[in-house]
Amino acid sequence: MKQICHNIESYTPEMLYGFENKLMAQKYVEYILEDISKKDSFLELGIGFGETIRLLKKHFSHLTVIDGELELIEKSSQQHQSVSFIHSFFEDFVSKQKFDGIGMGFIVDIVDDPVKLLNHYSNMLKRGSKIYISVGNAASLHRIIAYNAGILDDIHIMSDQNLKYGHQRFLTYDEWCALFDKTDLSMVAAYGLYLKPFSTKQLSSLNLDKSIYQSLAVTSKALPSISNACFFILEKK
């Protein structure tokens, strides 16, 4: 796997995107906590903006986080001293320990071989445990509207933000489901994380109250196929 980001400043939340990212991280953790019963050991792939770690560490006795960016690990270790950080590319990590849950927040978008990665980590699950995934959705409502308006030539075209964070694929909800069907895992649930009717800049120009953004996140749960990001729960077949 190539290193995702050599400049950790890319993971400093920007004014326009920071609030959206935080909302999606909160919903991602919320849906994990709703589903998982035993909260002893949890493995999270990737540090990202750190919001997910900040939330997860409050609920699990042992939180382990792996990331391929050493500088990001060193910075995060100082901020989250109760968390076990491991410097490793996702594909290289091997553990004899099995976990109560494994999280992959916006990870399968960026790795070289998502099917191989999911099969690899399915072997690290305790019996009855699950993998929790968040991914971007090429068929987000705002992209469909832009496509039908002639603004976007193809809903699969990646934005500058997608490319900035090393995304290698941008799939629709149905395409993600088809990809998961190729793995050793079965999908047991799917939710939307955030419903986005317009681009981030367009939404920002409307000066909407934060309650509207919160409502978009809540409303999206039942609409994963057109949400800006999707949340999937997978279990071993």
TORBAMI-452294 format. One line per 5 residues: number of its first residue (from 1); their letters; for each residue x, y, z of N, C-alpha, C. Coordinates in steps of 0.001 Angstrom, whole numbers, plus 500000, padded with zeros to 6 digits. Atoms other than C-alpha are relative to their C-alpha. Layout:
# residues N
NUM	a	X,Y,Z,X,Y,Z,X,Y,Z  ...
# end
This chain:
# residues 237
1	mkqic	500832,498797,500000,500000,500000,500000,500867,501253,500000  499254,498742,499987,501256,503471,499184,499622,500804,501228  500292,499164,498838,501515,505953,502017,498920,501009,499620  501174,499201,500348,498280,507887,502137,500331,501471,499903  499783,498558,499930,499538,511297,503084,501305,500284,500726
6	hnies	498723,499690,499376,503039,512557,503778,499960,501327,500749  500136,498714,499338,501819,515946,504995,498823,499933,500956  501087,500197,499046,499840,515567,508192,499101,501212,500105  500863,498821,499981,498519,519114,507781,498751,499780,499156  501190,500321,500793,496125,517592,505233,498883,499480,500870
11	ytpem	501012,500513,499089,494332,516087,508221,499603,501010,501063  500506,498923,499166,493716,519440,509851,498667,500450,499402  501306,499666,500556,489966,520102,509425,499942,501421,499450  500153,498686,500609,489267,522965,507031,498631,500566,500361  501220,499335,499572,486547,525498,507745,498771,499460,499273
16	lygfe	501159,500429,500778,484254,524343,504924,499656,498530,500224  500227,501436,499949,484717,520603,505331,500060,499429,501426  499790,500518,498656,485585,520254,509019,498726,499594,500709  501241,500297,499288,482023,520374,510355,499317,498775,499400  500592,501171,500646,480774,517859,507779,500745,498734,500410
21	nklma	499199,501155,499610,483651,515494,508565,499718,499592,501440  500282,500274,498589,482947,515800,512285,498637,499347,500163  501335,500585,499942,479260,515046,511769,500020,498538,499579  499948,501375,500495,480037,511918,509761,500761,499095,500956  499257,500785,499001,482590,510744,512340,499104,499678,501188
26	qkyve	500897,500211,498863,480000,511178,515086,498953,498939,499687  501002,500995,500389,477382,509174,513185,500641,498623,499840  499250,501253,500166,479959,506494,512312,500168,499309,501358  499804,500568,498663,480774,505980,516000,498656,499670,500643  501330,500231,499422,477126,506269,517034,499424,498671,499525
31	yiled	500567,501234,500534,476114,503413,514722,500810,498777,500426  499190,501092,499450,479021,501263,515902,499511,499663,501403  500396,500207,498613,477978,501745,519511,498582,499433,500114  501359,500547,499998,474335,500978,518694,500000,498503,499726  499998,501398,500437,475303,497633,517195,500818,499083,500898
36	iskkd	499055,500869,499297,478199,496329,519257,499574,499816,501460  500433,500274,498626,477419,494641,522572,501170,500009,500981  498838,500056,499121,480826,493898,524096,500985,501090,499619  499142,498850,500283,483034,496971,524381,501337,499867,500726  498676,500224,499413,486368,495501,525414,501089,500431,499024
41	sflel	498916,499706,500948,488710,495478,522412,499444,500432,498653  500436,499494,501312,488259,497511,519239,501231,500415,499213  498899,499643,500901,490601,497934,516277,499488,500977,498960  500374,498992,500998,490338,501074,514145,501150,500185,499026  499002,499789,501041,492171,501424,510847,500012,501476,499614
46	gigfg	499855,498617,500414,493473,504933,510244,499676,501007,501084  500179,498925,499019,493734,508097,512311,499138,501117,499428  500768,498926,500615,492381,510677,509886,500063,501286,500793  500069,498732,499277,491208,513841,511630,500026,499811,501520  499912,500264,498572,491213,512144,515049,498685,500014,500748
51	etirl	501286,499906,499319,487536,512722,515849,499464,498610,500370  500461,501365,499744,486710,509014,515558,500694,499410,501218  499231,500527,498868,489485,508096,518005,499544,500658,501300  500434,499265,498800,488395,510793,520453,498699,499435,500544  501290,500524,499583,484909,509303,520517,500078,498530,500404
56	lkkhf	499933,501432,499719,485763,505595,520438,500684,499703,501336  499226,500314,498792,488251,505730,523295,499187,500164,501281  500858,499809,498834,485481,506824,525669,499180,498752,500325  500945,501107,499857,483588,503562,525162,500634,498616,500005  499359,501307,500062,486144,500768,524732,501157,499925,500983
61	shltv	498930,500186,499014,488467,499375,527390,501372,500027,499338  498730,500067,500724,491200,498736,524816,499767,500386,498539  500108,499528,501374,491324,500758,521612,501380,499970,499352  498758,500078,500766,494039,499936,519076,499778,500673,498655  500106,499280,501274,494652,502173,516062,501274,499768,499202
66	idgel	498829,500182,500862,496949,501379,513144,499973,501035,498881  499884,498996,501055,498218,503880,510593,501397,499911,499392  498718,500070,500685,500997,504012,508014,500805,501275,500050  499322,498709,499937,501913,507645,508713,500596,500199,501389  499329,499952,498710,504501,507743,511504,499823,501347,500694
71	eliek	500119,498680,499387,504305,511488,512077,498612,500213,500588  501373,499883,499507,500549,511301,512482,499821,499165,501271  500055,500848,498806,500941,508469,514988,500662,500691,501188  499284,499328,498911,503476,510420,517035,499186,501155,500567  500830,498879,499562,501194,513440,517163,498777,499506,500768
76	ssqqh	501216,500521,499378,498115,511376,518049,500290,499313,501325  499625,500681,498763,499931,509371,520724,500076,500976,501163  499920,498979,498958,500508,512577,522652,498611,500473,500422  501358,499514,499728,496829,513533,522397,499125,498930,500644  500852,501097,499533,495373,510090,523195,500882,498935,500645
81	qsvsf	499020,500869,499354,497660,508402,525695,499437,498649,500423  500599,501284,499617,495186,505638,526586,499823,499062,498808  500186,500775,501225,495095,504426,522973,501315,499348,499582  498815,500693,500510,497518,501839,521553,500123,500274,498504  499764,499684,501407,498916,503143,518255,501081,499074,499443
86	ihsff	499046,500893,500660,500705,500824,515845,500321,500555,498623  499559,499509,501301,502755,502018,512889,500098,498830,499032  500017,501090,500980,501911,499696,510003,499085,500379,498848  500953,499920,501091,500390,499689,506571,498894,498996,500305  501144,500830,499657,496927,498170,506796,500168,498556,499533
91	edfvs	499852,501339,500562,497782,495210,504571,501043,499163,500731  498896,500717,499344,500860,494329,506629,499695,499605,501434  500281,500240,498583,499242,494274,510049,499463,498590,500225  500447,501338,499609,498866,490825,511624,499899,499958,501516  500188,500068,498553,497510,490139,515087,499441,498634,500395
96	kqkfd	500551,501230,499446,496991,486954,517085,498767,500313,500830  501167,499568,499233,494530,488921,519164,498804,500145,499084  501235,499789,500744,490939,488902,517982,499198,501087,500709  500630,498786,499493,488746,491955,518431,498480,499885,500043  501461,499943,499905,485165,492673,519481,499391,500763,498824
101	gigmg	500450,499257,501172,484916,494975,516481,501181,500615,499294  498959,499374,500805,487000,496398,513662,499359,501113,499177  500524,498850,500720,486403,499845,512187,500882,500409,498842  499295,499528,501194,487355,501060,508733,499299,501249,499480  500617,498743,500401,486309,504678,508459,500712,500618,498807
106	fivdi	499452,499465,501256,486935,505790,504849,501374,499404,499700  498771,500722,500271,489622,503149,504374,499913,499177,498720  500085,500849,501192,488336,500787,501697,499918,500823,498717  499939,499106,501170,488111,503817,499379,501432,500166,499496  498630,499579,500320,491892,504227,499453,500992,498861,499805
111	vddpv	499029,501093,500076,493529,500781,499638,500038,499403,498594  499822,500580,501333,494824,498896,496621,498980,498903,499697  500871,501160,500215,492687,495781,497072,499044,499859,501187  500923,500026,498858,489636,496252,499338,499470,498612,500334  500501,501350,499747,488395,492668,498925,501026,499201,500798
116	kllnh	498924,500702,499296,491746,491230,500007,500145,500532,501423  499855,499397,498675,491926,493680,502917,498891,499531,500941  501125,500409,499168,488452,492796,504200,500112,498527,500400  499815,501418,499675,489167,489068,503997,501100,499822,501043  498878,500056,499064,492436,489637,505856,499528,500331,501420
121	ysnml	500441,499574,498664,490743,491450,508752,498834,499184,500537  501090,500855,499519,487783,489092,508912,500540,498888,500897  499369,501030,499181,490225,486585,510441,500388,500507,501391  499646,499421,498703,490848,488978,513357,498771,500308,500845  501238,499781,499264,487216,489055,514492,499740,498871,500982
126	krgsk	500514,501014,499089,485973,487265,517570,498707,499436,499419  501244,500607,500484,483059,484931,516960,498822,500945,500264  501153,499115,499866,479972,487041,516325,500308,501475,499876  499619,498589,500125,481948,490277,515962,499890,500454,498544  500270,499446,501330,481667,492599,512977,501027,501052,499594
131	iyisv	499198,498920,500561,483502,495001,510716,499063,501152,499658  500815,498803,500224,482156,498563,510528,500724,500899,499001  499372,499314,501128,482800,500541,507360,499248,501284,499659  500596,498813,500626,482209,504071,506123,500736,500266,498701  499441,499737,501336,482757,505024,502483,499266,501173,499360
136	gnaas	500662,498978,500787,482026,507866,500129,499043,499367,499005  501019,500503,500921,479063,507493,497776,499973,500851,498735  499987,499269,501270,479403,508463,494121,498605,500481,499602  501377,499623,500331,475607,508636,493893,499374,500868,501090  500518,499042,499032,475285,511251,496623,498993,500922,499314
141	lhrii	501060,499173,500581,472194,513408,496088,500555,501221,499282  499486,498779,500627,474250,516522,495324,500729,499698,498695  499324,500386,501236,476224,514642,492672,498989,499611,498914  501061,500335,500952,473080,513273,491047,499370,501273,499445  500572,498722,500444,471618,516790,490940,500955,500707,499050
146	aynag	499002,499352,500863,474851,518162,489454,500091,499306,498651  499944,500764,501262,474919,515377,486853,498779,500322,499124  501226,499724,500757,471279,515964,485808,499927,501453,499527  499955,498594,500409,472008,519700,485597,501072,500244,498939  498946,499863,500998,474887,519047,483208,501287,500587,500551
151	ilddi	498805,499431,499372,477467,520311,485705,501079,498941,500166  499082,501113,499775,479039,516898,486317,499833,498992,498876  500060,500921,501144,479922,514645,483391,499787,498544,500417  500063,501386,499533,480137,511449,485444,499981,500025,501531  500095,499954,498537,479066,510839,489049,501209,499344,500667
156	himsd	498838,500681,499427,482205,508721,489539,501256,500876,500017  498837,499113,500003,484552,511659,488948,500330,500421,501426  499592,499649,498644,486560,512287,492103,500329,501487,500098  499731,498589,499755,486792,515768,493583,501453,500184,500432  498651,499706,499507,490006,517504,494602,500179,499482,501422
161	qnlky	499928,500497,498625,489178,516558,498198,500238,498489,500021  499797,501443,500074,488918,512873,497262,501442,499665,499645  498629,500255,500451,492255,512971,495467,501012,500400,501068  499097,499499,498966,493867,514919,498301,500248,498940,501068  499879,501005,498957,493204,512080,500731,500265,498602,499450
166	ghqrf	499522,501263,500545,494381,509338,498380,498947,499004,499580  501047,500933,500415,491071,507862,497266,500347,499369,498651  499732,500733,501231,491446,505201,494593,498733,499594,499261  501265,500385,500634,487774,504506,493910,498860,500808,500605  501176,499252,499574,484448,506266,494133,498798,499244,499473
171	ltyde	501052,500903,500419,481549,503827,494023,498636,500442,500514  501363,499764,499531,477786,504033,494346,499656,498985,501094  500457,500934,498962,475884,502311,497145,499907,498579,499445  500162,501333,500596,474984,499400,494835,501350,499390,499633  498678,500508,500359,478581,499090,493640,500791,499565,501232
176	wcalf	499361,500429,498749,479840,498936,497226,499418,498669,500448  500642,501261,499610,477315,496194,497987,500521,498844,499154  499481,501034,500903,478523,494249,494944,501437,499637,500355  498616,500264,499590,482126,494617,496108,500028,499141,501263  500024,500768,498751,481287,493311,499594,499564,498556,499756
181	dktdl	500446,501362,500328,479594,490281,497995,501162,499104,499577  498829,500768,500432,483034,489223,496743,500895,499590,501164  499171,500268,498835,484433,488979,500275,499472,498812,500798  500429,501063,499085,484181,486421,503079,498981,500509,501005  500914,499353,499063,481711,488757,504791,498628,500222,499385
186	smvaa	501365,499696,500435,477968,489341,504595,499576,501341,500577  500497,498716,499517,476324,492751,504877,498739,499772,500825  501170,500183,499129,473883,492882,507789,499218,501295,500204  500707,498720,499859,473013,496597,507811,500727,501073,499198  499420,498867,500731,473561,499806,505870,499208,501256,500322
191	yglyl	500620,498719,499688,472864,503424,506809,500705,501114,499229  499349,498797,500506,473530,506867,505418,500607,500767,501152  499342,499211,498965,475897,509139,507336,499672,501491,499909  500221,498554,500175,475099,512536,505847,499357,500229,498641  500710,499691,501237,472594,513727,503228,500419,501389,499532
196	kpfst	499416,498754,500492,474121,516423,501060,499284,500429,498712  500753,499602,501193,471739,518207,498649,500801,500869,499042  499173,499122,500828,474362,520684,497373,501460,499844,500409  498587,500086,499671,478135,521027,497331,500277,500711,501325  499637,499397,498719,479920,522048,500521,500037,501521,499897
201	kqlss	499917,498544,500168,480618,525550,499197,498618,500612,499827  501359,499485,500184,477001,525990,498097,499236,500013,501320  500667,500060,498696,475697,524870,501489,500534,501079,500935  499391,498992,499139,478161,527157,503246,499479,501394,499689  500468,498673,500409,476913,530150,501245,498583,500299,500489
206	lnldk	501376,499809,499525,473382,529594,502608,499933,500410,501470  499942,499636,498573,474495,530297,506199,498936,499268,500820  500990,500820,499309,472359,527472,507489,500356,499823,501472  499778,500286,498592,471921,526882,511183,500566,498585,500133  499390,501316,499823,473919,523929,512519,498950,498913,500197
211	siyqs	501069,500983,499807,470628,522229,513367,499574,499381,498662  500343,500522,501320,469984,521857,509625,500999,498921,499597  498973,501008,500296,473293,520016,509175,499762,498747,500835  500304,501139,499142,472405,517815,512138,498814,499217,499450  501181,500643,500572,469037,517110,510523,500361,499210,498747
216	lavts	499559,500707,501211,470732,516152,507254,500694,498688,500365  499327,501216,499545,472859,513639,509159,498987,498976,500502  501022,500900,499457,469846,512175,510974,499123,499447,498877  500874,500400,501106,467676,512086,507823,500663,498962,499110  499277,500879,500927,470378,510261,505874,499987,498537,500424
221	kalps	499877,501379,499509,470250,507143,508068,499174,499032,499167  500890,500890,500759,467329,505664,506117,500192,500117,498488  499817,499750,501437,468671,506864,502746,501450,499779,499570  498586,500205,500336,472105,505271,502254,500310,500093,498514  499711,500036,501438,471757,504966,498471,500254,501386,499408
226	isnac	499769,498648,500523,471756,508781,498019,500732,500895,501003  499253,499216,499010,473705,509861,501097,501413,500277,499505  498644,499623,500399,477078,511547,500756,501013,498936,500414  499146,501092,499528,478651,508690,502727,499114,498903,500567  500769,501150,499543,477448,505210,503613,500723,499284,501131
231	ffile	499476,500787,498878,477920,503078,506721,499500,498572,499834  500355,501407,500177,477991,499282,506415,500473,499184,501195  499608,500963,498978,478049,496508,509000,500120,498640,499308  499725,501289,500632,479628,493250,507804,500361,498967,501051  499623,501084,499103,479924,489905,509556,500514,498820,499188
236	kk	499425,501168,500654,481767,486679,508746,498888,499093,499504  501000,500914,500556,479789,484360,506445,500056,498657,500724
# end
